[in-house]
Amino acid sequence: MVENMEKRVNGVLFLYLKAFDATGGIEKVNRVLMKALHDFHGERRVPVQAVSPYENQPDERYFPKEFFTGYGGNRWLFMADMLWKRRQTGCVLIGHVNLAPAALILQQKHPHLKTVVVTHGIEVWKTLKGLKRRLLQQANQVIAVSRFTAEKLVSVQGIRPEKIIVLPNCLDPFFRFPDTFSKPEHLLQRYALQPEQPVLLTVARLHAREAFKGYDQVLNCLPDLLTSYPELRYILAGKYDAAEYHRLRSRIRDLGLESRVLMPGYIPDEALTDYYRLADLFVMPSKKEGFGLVFIEALACGTPVIAGHADGSAEALLDGRLGRLVDPDDPAAIAAAIRQSLVYPGNPPERQKAVRAHFNYPDYKARLESILF
């Protein structure tokens, strides 16, 4: 690949997996990327296209249908598109290393194409082989969402540091910032809570593969915490599969926490702000976060945050300036941090102001523009 590309490109093609048909952090990042590309089209008059092998259509708040192509899960047709369809573009933005086969086809067809790969976290923390490694090695630039992931790209994948650009994630441009930090009355009534009752919150995918999120450690802390806070409630929210749900319910019964732990399931994005406001503390002592969008969402709602210190979570909390960092393998440390946060909750408006200053969409878009163009 040619390393010294011209700064000006004559269009951007974004290849991504999912943005609108799923609800995780990577999907949220893809939505923001698509919104930025749409803005570039309007502001710079740059042609933009987005292609997904899995989705059928975008949310037009983020990206227009007229520039979108989706294959609804037909991966063979998607690959045929990469092989035969002519696309006018000077830069291809790859949303995930799993798209390496398609990206490498485009590189082969267009040797002077500028290739930028977005890396999110654990997908690049272990040694990659074959096409995925080849894509990272041949890309002109590799975006990492955190310094932690950037260091893994160097130490594990052998990527030259000068090719890596750290671009921290930002809050969604349509994120609903609350203008009040009191607990929502409708949620207090729904869960039979009193305003003064302490509430802990975790929002995560509940799946055996996601056990690194740390919610088991929070459950293990609760019996001890209840000696000091007998009215404490823990809301463990997120989409779950049947096996993980039954495992967690069994664990909750074993700990005698049936009346203390609430599992509302998936919470739509438009309702998340109210759940963050309901919580006195957002706690997720994860060990494998590339960044952790939920942390900055909680902070944007004024909610104190506890995160693990062993991954990209630390950078979402500005290395502890925006929240407490703990050893995710130390239940005693997690319990102590929860107690400290409940006693000294801090100032919600200041938290919101700080996170808006550091993780806002306009700054993110400007940095992305400098990378692509």
C-alpha positions as CSV (number, residue, x, y, z in Angstrom):
1,M,0.0,0.0,0.0
2,V,1.1,3.6,-0.6
3,E,1.8,5.2,2.7
4,N,1.9,8.9,1.7
5,M,-1.6,9.5,0.3
6,E,-2.7,12.9,-0.9
7,K,-4.6,14.8,1.8
8,R,-7.6,15.4,-0.4
9,V,-9.8,12.4,-1.2
10,N,-12.7,12.4,-3.7
11,G,-15.2,10.5,-1.5
12,V,-15.5,8.2,1.5
13,L,-17.0,4.7,1.5
14,F,-17.9,3.4,5.0
15,L,-18.1,-0.4,5.4
16,Y,-19.6,-1.5,8.7
17,L,-21.4,-4.4,10.3
18,K,-24.4,-3.0,12.2
19,A,-25.5,0.4,13.5
20,F,-29.3,0.3,13.8
21,D,-30.3,-3.3,14.1
22,A,-28.3,-3.9,17.3
23,T,-27.7,-1.9,20.5
24,G,-24.1,-2.3,21.7
25,G,-21.2,0.2,21.9
26,I,-19.8,-0.6,18.5
27,E,-23.2,0.0,16.9
28,K,-23.4,3.4,18.7
29,V,-19.9,4.3,17.4
30,N,-21.0,3.4,13.8
31,R,-24.0,5.7,14.1
32,V,-21.8,8.6,15.1
33,L,-19.4,7.8,12.2
34,M,-22.3,7.8,9.8
35,K,-23.7,11.1,11.1
36,A,-20.2,12.7,10.7
37,L,-19.9,11.4,7.1
38,H,-23.4,12.8,6.3
39,D,-22.3,16.1,7.8
40,F,-19.1,16.1,5.7
41,H,-21.2,15.5,2.6
42,G,-23.2,18.7,3.3
43,E,-20.3,20.8,4.5
44,R,-17.5,19.7,2.2
45,R,-19.6,18.5,-0.8
46,V,-17.8,15.2,-0.5
47,P,-19.5,12.1,-1.9
48,V,-20.2,9.6,0.9
49,Q,-21.5,6.0,0.8
50,A,-22.2,3.5,3.5
51,V,-22.5,-0.3,2.9
52,S,-23.5,-3.0,5.4
53,P,-23.7,-6.7,4.8
54,Y,-26.3,-7.1,7.5
55,E,-28.6,-4.1,7.7
56,N,-31.4,-3.1,5.3
57,Q,-31.7,0.6,5.9
58,P,-30.3,3.4,8.1
59,D,-31.9,5.8,10.5
60,E,-32.0,9.0,8.3
61,R,-31.2,11.2,11.3
62,Y,-27.7,9.8,10.9
63,F,-27.4,8.9,7.3
64,P,-29.5,9.3,4.1
65,K,-31.0,6.2,2.4
66,E,-30.0,7.5,-1.0
67,F,-26.3,6.9,-0.2
68,F,-26.8,3.6,1.7
69,T,-26.6,0.0,0.4
70,G,-27.6,-2.8,2.7
71,Y,-27.7,-6.6,2.1
72,G,-29.8,-7.8,5.0
73,G,-27.5,-10.7,5.9
74,N,-26.8,-11.8,2.3
75,R,-23.0,-11.8,2.6
76,W,-22.4,-13.4,-0.8
77,L,-24.2,-10.6,-2.5
78,F,-22.3,-8.1,-0.4
79,M,-19.0,-9.7,-1.4
80,A,-20.1,-9.7,-5.1
81,D,-20.7,-5.9,-4.7
82,M,-17.1,-5.5,-3.5
83,L,-15.8,-7.5,-6.5
84,W,-17.9,-6.0,-9.3
85,K,-19.6,-2.8,-8.4
86,R,-17.8,0.4,-9.4
87,R,-17.7,3.0,-6.6
88,Q,-16.3,6.5,-6.9
89,T,-14.3,6.9,-3.7
90,G,-10.8,7.8,-2.6
91,C,-11.0,6.6,1.0
92,V,-12.6,3.5,2.5
93,L,-13.3,3.6,6.2
94,I,-13.6,0.0,7.7
95,G,-15.8,-0.2,10.8
96,H,-14.5,-3.6,12.0
97,V,-11.6,-6.0,11.3
98,N,-14.2,-8.7,10.5
99,L,-14.7,-6.9,7.2
100,A,-11.1,-7.6,6.2
101,P,-12.1,-9.8,3.1
102,A,-14.2,-7.0,1.6
103,A,-11.6,-4.4,2.4
104,L,-8.8,-6.3,0.9
105,I,-10.7,-6.9,-2.3
106,L,-11.2,-3.1,-2.6
107,Q,-7.5,-2.6,-1.9
108,Q,-6.6,-5.1,-4.7
109,K,-9.0,-3.4,-7.2
110,H,-7.8,0.1,-6.2
111,P,-4.2,0.1,-5.1
112,H,-4.2,3.9,-4.4
113,L,-7.3,3.8,-2.2
114,K,-6.7,5.2,1.2
115,T,-7.7,2.7,3.9
116,V,-8.6,3.6,7.5
117,V,-9.6,0.8,9.9
118,V,-11.5,1.5,13.2
119,T,-10.5,-0.7,16.1
120,H,-12.7,-0.8,19.2
121,G,-11.2,-3.2,21.8
122,I,-11.0,-6.9,22.4
123,E,-11.3,-7.8,18.7
124,V,-7.7,-6.7,18.4
125,W,-6.3,-7.5,21.8
126,K,-5.3,-11.1,20.9
127,T,-3.0,-12.0,18.0
128,L,-4.8,-11.9,14.7
129,K,-3.8,-14.0,11.7
130,G,-4.7,-14.2,8.0
131,L,-6.8,-11.5,6.4
132,K,-7.5,-9.5,9.6
133,R,-3.8,-9.1,10.4
134,R,-3.1,-8.4,6.7
135,L,-5.7,-5.6,6.7
136,L,-4.2,-3.9,9.8
137,Q,-0.7,-4.2,8.3
138,Q,-1.7,-2.8,4.9
139,A,-4.0,0.0,6.2
140,N,-2.8,3.5,5.8
141,Q,-4.1,4.4,9.2
142,V,-5.6,2.6,12.1
143,I,-8.0,4.4,14.5
144,A,-8.0,3.1,18.1
145,V,-10.8,4.3,20.5
146,S,-8.4,4.4,23.4
147,R,-4.7,4.5,24.3
148,F,-5.1,1.0,25.8
149,T,-6.2,-0.4,22.5
150,A,-3.5,1.5,20.6
151,E,-0.9,-0.1,22.9
152,K,-2.4,-3.5,22.1
153,L,-2.1,-2.8,18.4
154,V,1.6,-2.2,18.8
155,S,2.5,-4.9,21.2
156,V,0.1,-7.7,20.0
157,Q,-0.4,-6.9,16.3
158,G,2.9,-5.3,15.5
159,I,1.4,-2.2,14.0
160,R,3.8,0.7,13.7
161,P,2.9,3.4,16.3
162,E,3.0,6.2,13.7
163,K,0.1,4.6,11.8
164,I,-2.2,4.6,14.8
165,I,-4.5,7.5,15.7
166,V,-6.3,7.5,19.1
167,L,-9.8,8.9,18.6
168,P,-11.9,8.5,21.8
169,N,-15.6,7.9,21.4
170,C,-18.0,10.7,21.9
171,L,-21.6,11.2,23.0
172,D,-24.2,10.6,20.4
173,P,-25.2,14.0,18.7
174,F,-28.8,13.1,19.5
175,F,-28.1,12.2,23.2
176,R,-30.8,13.7,25.4
177,F,-29.0,15.6,28.1
178,P,-31.2,16.1,31.2
179,D,-31.7,19.6,32.5
180,T,-32.7,18.3,36.0
181,F,-31.0,15.6,38.0
182,S,-33.8,14.5,40.3
183,K,-35.0,11.0,40.1
184,P,-37.9,10.5,37.6
185,E,-41.2,10.0,39.3
186,H,-42.5,7.4,36.8
187,L,-39.5,5.1,37.5
188,L,-39.8,5.6,41.3
189,Q,-43.4,4.4,41.0
190,R,-42.6,1.6,38.6
191,Y,-40.1,0.0,40.9
192,A,-41.7,1.1,44.2
193,L,-38.7,3.2,45.2
194,Q,-38.4,6.2,47.5
195,P,-36.3,9.2,46.3
196,E,-33.8,8.8,49.1
197,Q,-33.4,5.0,48.5
198,P,-29.9,4.3,47.1
199,V,-29.9,2.7,43.7
200,L,-26.9,1.2,41.8
201,L,-27.1,0.7,38.1
202,T,-25.3,-1.4,35.5
203,V,-26.2,-1.3,31.8
204,A,-24.6,-4.1,29.7
205,R,-25.3,-7.0,27.5
206,L,-26.0,-9.9,29.8
207,H,-24.3,-12.9,28.1
208,A,-21.8,-15.5,29.2
209,R,-19.3,-13.9,26.8
210,E,-19.9,-10.6,28.6
211,A,-19.1,-11.8,32.1
212,F,-16.0,-9.5,32.1
213,K,-18.4,-6.6,32.5
214,G,-18.1,-7.1,36.3
215,Y,-21.8,-7.4,37.3
216,D,-21.1,-10.6,39.1
217,Q,-18.6,-8.7,41.3
218,V,-21.2,-6.1,42.1
219,L,-23.7,-8.9,43.1
220,N,-21.0,-10.4,45.3
221,C,-20.6,-7.0,47.1
222,L,-24.3,-6.5,47.8
223,P,-24.7,-8.6,51.0
224,D,-21.9,-6.6,52.7
225,L,-23.3,-3.3,51.4
226,L,-26.8,-4.1,52.6
227,T,-25.5,-4.0,56.2
228,S,-24.8,-0.3,55.8
229,Y,-27.6,0.4,53.2
230,P,-30.5,-2.0,54.0
231,E,-32.7,-0.3,51.4
232,L,-30.2,-0.5,48.6
233,R,-31.4,-1.7,45.2
234,Y,-29.3,-2.8,42.2
235,I,-30.7,-2.4,38.7
236,L,-28.9,-4.8,36.3
237,A,-30.2,-3.7,32.9
238,G,-29.5,-4.9,29.4
239,K,-30.5,-7.4,26.8
240,Y,-29.9,-11.0,28.1
241,D,-30.0,-14.5,26.6
242,A,-31.9,-17.2,28.4
243,A,-28.8,-19.1,29.8
244,E,-27.3,-16.0,31.3
245,Y,-30.6,-14.8,32.7
246,H,-31.2,-18.1,34.5
247,R,-27.6,-18.2,35.8
248,L,-28.0,-14.7,37.2
249,R,-31.4,-15.4,38.8
250,S,-29.9,-18.5,40.4
251,R,-26.9,-16.5,41.7
252,I,-29.2,-13.8,43.0
253,R,-31.3,-16.5,44.9
254,D,-28.1,-18.0,46.4
255,L,-27.1,-14.6,47.7
256,G,-30.6,-13.9,49.1
257,L,-31.0,-10.9,46.9
258,E,-34.3,-11.6,45.2
259,S,-36.0,-8.4,46.5
260,R,-32.8,-6.3,46.0
261,V,-31.9,-6.8,42.4
262,L,-34.1,-5.7,39.5
263,M,-33.5,-7.0,35.9
264,P,-35.7,-4.9,33.6
265,G,-34.0,-6.2,30.4
266,Y,-33.2,-4.1,27.4
267,I,-33.7,-0.3,27.9
268,P,-34.2,1.7,24.7
269,D,-31.8,4.6,24.1
270,E,-34.6,7.1,24.5
271,A,-35.3,5.8,28.1
272,L,-31.7,5.5,29.2
273,T,-31.4,9.1,30.4
274,D,-34.1,8.5,33.0
275,Y,-32.5,5.4,34.3
276,Y,-29.2,7.1,34.7
277,R,-31.0,9.8,36.7
278,L,-32.7,7.2,38.8
279,A,-29.3,5.8,39.8
280,D,-27.2,7.2,42.7
281,L,-24.3,5.4,41.1
282,F,-23.4,3.7,37.9
283,V,-21.0,0.8,38.5
284,M,-19.5,-1.5,36.0
285,P,-16.0,-2.8,37.0
286,S,-15.3,-4.3,33.6
287,K,-12.0,-5.8,32.5
288,K,-12.3,-5.8,28.7
289,E,-13.7,-2.4,27.7
290,G,-12.2,-0.8,24.7
291,F,-13.6,2.5,25.9
292,G,-17.1,2.3,27.6
293,L,-19.7,4.6,26.1
294,V,-22.1,3.9,29.0
295,F,-19.7,5.6,31.4
296,I,-19.8,8.9,29.6
297,E,-23.5,8.6,29.1
298,A,-24.0,8.2,32.8
299,L,-21.7,11.1,33.6
300,A,-23.6,13.3,31.1
301,C,-26.7,12.6,33.2
302,G,-24.8,13.7,36.4
303,T,-24.5,10.2,37.7
304,P,-21.3,9.2,39.6
305,V,-19.4,6.3,38.0
306,I,-17.2,3.5,39.1
307,A,-15.2,1.6,36.4
308,G,-12.3,-0.9,36.3
309,H,-8.8,0.3,36.1
310,A,-7.5,-2.5,33.8
311,D,-8.7,-1.5,30.4
312,G,-10.0,1.4,28.3
313,S,-12.6,2.3,30.9
314,A,-10.0,4.5,32.6
315,E,-9.8,6.8,29.6
316,A,-13.6,7.3,29.6
317,L,-13.1,8.6,33.2
318,L,-10.1,10.7,32.2
319,D,-7.9,8.4,34.3
320,G,-10.0,8.9,37.4
321,R,-10.7,12.6,37.1
322,L,-14.4,12.0,36.2
323,G,-15.0,9.0,38.4
324,R,-13.6,6.2,40.6
325,L,-11.4,3.5,39.2
326,V,-11.1,0.2,41.0
327,D,-9.4,-3.2,40.6
328,P,-12.1,-5.2,38.9
329,D,-10.9,-8.4,40.6
330,D,-11.1,-7.0,44.1
331,P,-14.6,-7.2,45.6
332,A,-13.5,-5.4,48.7
333,A,-12.2,-2.5,46.7
334,I,-15.4,-2.3,44.7
335,A,-17.5,-2.3,47.8
336,A,-15.3,0.4,49.4
337,A,-15.6,2.6,46.2
338,I,-19.4,2.1,46.2
339,R,-19.6,3.3,49.8
340,Q,-17.4,6.3,49.1
341,S,-19.5,7.3,46.1
342,L,-22.7,7.0,48.1
343,V,-21.3,9.1,50.9
344,Y,-19.6,11.7,48.6
345,P,-21.7,11.8,45.4
346,G,-20.2,15.0,44.0
347,N,-21.8,17.6,41.9
348,P,-24.1,16.4,39.0
349,P,-24.0,19.7,36.9
350,E,-20.2,19.8,37.1
351,R,-19.9,16.1,36.0
352,Q,-22.2,16.8,33.0
353,K,-20.3,20.0,32.1
354,A,-16.9,18.1,32.2
355,V,-18.0,15.2,30.1
356,R,-19.6,17.5,27.5
357,A,-16.3,19.4,27.3
358,H,-14.2,16.3,26.7
359,F,-16.5,13.9,24.7
360,N,-18.6,16.1,22.5
361,Y,-19.6,15.4,18.9
362,P,-18.3,18.6,17.2
363,D,-14.8,17.9,18.5
364,Y,-15.0,14.3,17.5
365,K,-16.2,15.2,14.0
366,A,-13.4,17.7,13.6
367,R,-10.8,15.1,14.5
368,L,-12.3,12.5,12.2
369,E,-12.3,15.1,9.4
370,S,-8.5,15.6,9.9
371,I,-8.0,11.8,9.7
372,L,-10.0,11.2,6.5
373,F,-9.2,14.4,4.6
